[in-house]
Amino acid sequence: MDINRRDFLQIAAALGLLGVTGGTNLFAGEAGKERIKKLSFNDIVDFEPKGKVTLLHICDMHAHIKPLYWREPSTLISAKNLVGTPGFICGDSFESYYGVESGTVDQYFDTHNNFPALAKKFGKMGGISHMKPIIDHIKKERGKENVLLLDSGDTWQGTAVALKTKGEAIVDAQNYLGVDVMVGHWEFTYGKERVFELIEKLNGEFISQNVIDNDPFSDEFEELIFPPYTIKEVAGAKIGIIGQSFPFTSTANPKKFTEGWSFALRHESLQEFVNELRNEKKVDAIVVLSHDGFSVDQELAKKVKGVDFILSGHTHDPSPKPIIVNDTVILIAGSHGKYIGRLDIDIKDKKVAGYNFKLMPVASNLIPADKTGDALIAKWYKPFDKELNEVLGTTKGLLYKRDTFYSTFDALIGEAIQDEMKSDIVFTPGYRWGTTLIPGDDILKDNVYEMTAITYPEVYTFELKGDLIAKLMEDIADNVFNENPLLQQGGDMSRLTGASYSIKVAAPSGKRISDFMIGGKPIDLKKTYLVSSWGGNLQNAGENLDEKKIRAVYEVVSDYIRKQKTIDISMKSNVQVLDFDCGCPIKGAKC
Amino acid sequence: MKRRNFMQGLLLSSAVAITTSPTLLSAEEKPKKAGPNDMDYKTAEAAITGGKEIKESDTLKLTVPEIAENGAVVPVKVEVDHPMEENNFVKAIHVLNTKNGNARSADIMLTPLNGKGYFATRIKLGGTQDVVALVELSDGTFLKAAKSVKVTIGGCG
């Protein structure tokens, strides 16, 4: 990669080298000029240390042990009281909120703006071989016993190598990175038994205070499934870490994987554990390691007193600056292994006296790969290399995931399913994980898995009455656009193929969607439609399930790309938003 | 937004809807067949209290999930922080819902021998609505607590 002086200045500024609580200007004077000539890894990890304790934070890696391209959303719409606030900002509104400059590494990592051009300039993101040198560097600087690596979950699922090894390759990667504590969400989709097997293999701890036994006939009824918290002695301080797994696992994912377990936010028991850690265990700082979602954790901080830090996850937001609610500092570190968050804590008189934070972008081209990591990746991929490296076709345009209503890779998946199943309408889930392909890229089988690698990949084709389709869409819309973050579940709208609609986000629950067209005609509420769906619970609402048509989504999509050879998906959404004029509104719902 | 503007907005959007496609509103407005045990919330509450005044009280704690994991078995827990003495005790705990066909989910009669004003069960909820705990004390006082439970087919990952 060629980086000239101007790029470097931008990168330096964008990397936030001055930290949150201030610092010295590393680029002033003659010495600064010298530094500028030698842009390197050191500028990514540069940080003004604080106190003696360091917590490193990762979240939502989705099993991406190799580097990837990952474009942030160009549409992130929510209820009007929420848009423009952290968790609901993107593109230009993100840039103005956090002060991101055009053409910088930060713009590339944090927004969709200029994505294809910046992707060529800066290369791929993340990957364990590039994360490890950052972690090693910090451990060397601070002393490895003074550093903890905390993982907010959604780590074991998301790629072919994860699916085919039932998560084992990823646990190996976590052990290599040195994960000390984690919580979960998609982890649970490997099923209860496998979760326990993988926890056995993990060198770190798996904690959660909000997963309890749900079987009234069991002796463990309402007992905790996992240890609720762990206490770590770091640099002479006692750090209490409480786990929050995803509170809505049992509604967002099939219940069969967690039969007998109950998930919820459980802020009341969280408060009890905070009190227990403070009053009985006499900890010096309390950290909640969370997969609640960024906006839910901002609400949680209003309800629960005495938490120093929440290390959040689930919603995939990068937040270069901490969000402070009451006395709680909330941090989140993006997704797909793109960032490592470094939090230094100064503990004095048994409490938090100060901190410093930085989100370090894992810009793989600026960080020489660690050989052990590369060997680990090669070892786990080897049995599957032939299958996964198959070139299925090429893409003319940008293939991406994310956005509230529509994204091109989802449109491709829907198109493939509709082509094979001959259905009137296809529902594709609004997950926030996946991959991005740059115009002109080959589409590998591995890329298709990056969008679809789940333990319940079946595409179902069944019948649904028009009125039920309308009702389901309203129900999904209420989960995404509810003005109370606690009633959202942190995802995006299900994507539709074969249909289009208009939506008024601020309309009351049940009245948001209008102008609903299926196959170019207005929806007939009395008509029965042939529907295909995957990755959700929709088939349970349908009738006359066609069992002969059931097939794994990654095979359906791969076949279609092989057949088409060149993929050309329009960037134009099939959803018209009536009450917003842009995809990334600022606070006050203005564009 | 003022209420009037808001209503106009609603009219406008439904006008758009009629010319092209109906919204869920029209689907929901279809009259439901009444069951033999149907009773709406107001009637049920009046039947229990006989029209007596109902107090909100800190001593009554209702625990329900914000979002039901399964609408068919929603866990409900009612705890009353009140003595259970011979002449001063929790006499009854009623669990109600506001939108099922039958608003009465459970009626539990207690005596001081129960030792505690406590009842936990699971109820079926046909859709997003409030769950209400209505408690009668031995002196004839009624206490009430209500919380909303969202029932959804589920969505994101």
Interface residues (C-beta under 8 A of the other chain):
Chain A: H185 W186 N214 P247 F248 S250 T251 A252 N253 K255 S262 F263 A264 L265 P429 G430 Y431 R432 W433 D467 A470 K471 L472 M473 E474 D475 I476 D478 N479 V480 L486 L487 Q489 G490 G491 D492 S494 S502 K504 A507 S509 G510 K511 R512 I513 S514 D515 F516 M517 P522 I523 L525 G535 G536 N537 L538 N540 A541 L578
Chain B: L10 S13 S14 V16 A17 T20 S21 P22 T23 L24 L25 S26 A27 E28 P65 E66 I67 A68 E69 N70 P75 T128 K150 T152 I153 G154 G155 C156 G157
